[in-house]
Amino acid sequence: MLTDPISDMLIRIKNAYMAGKNELVLPSSKMKLSIANILKDNRYIYSAEESGDKKRELKIKLLYQGKEPALHEVRRISKPGRRIYAPAGNLPKVMNNYGIAVISTSRGIMTNKEARKLNVGGEVICEIY
């Protein structure tokens, strides 16, 4: 039984980069797909697409810059046992704004930079750089 599917997704992506894989397949959900699309928009992965009828799967193609992975570190901030929320004025800055934080807001899942522009706060899901 998996208690934290978001953390599982992030660690699978990090492990695939460390193993030098080109793509990975994992179980899909709406939240995982939106986080993967944020990673794609910020050039941490190459693509993310959903497939399958009954058993939905998320296929992620990884992005490398030369031989270096595009994603170096990922940290899960808000966990199922302890949720971390941040108001609009106190959103985290990751690596002096070189990285991103994924925020779940009332307007959907977005990066900390987008949430700051829209002046909304929410649950801090993870930090990526």
Secondary structure by P-SEA (a helix, b strand, c coil): ccccaaaaaaaaaaaaaaaccccccccccaaaaaaaaaaaaaccccbbbbbbccbbbbbbbbbbcccccccccccccccccbbbbbccccccccccccbbbbbbcccccccaaaaaaaccccccccccc
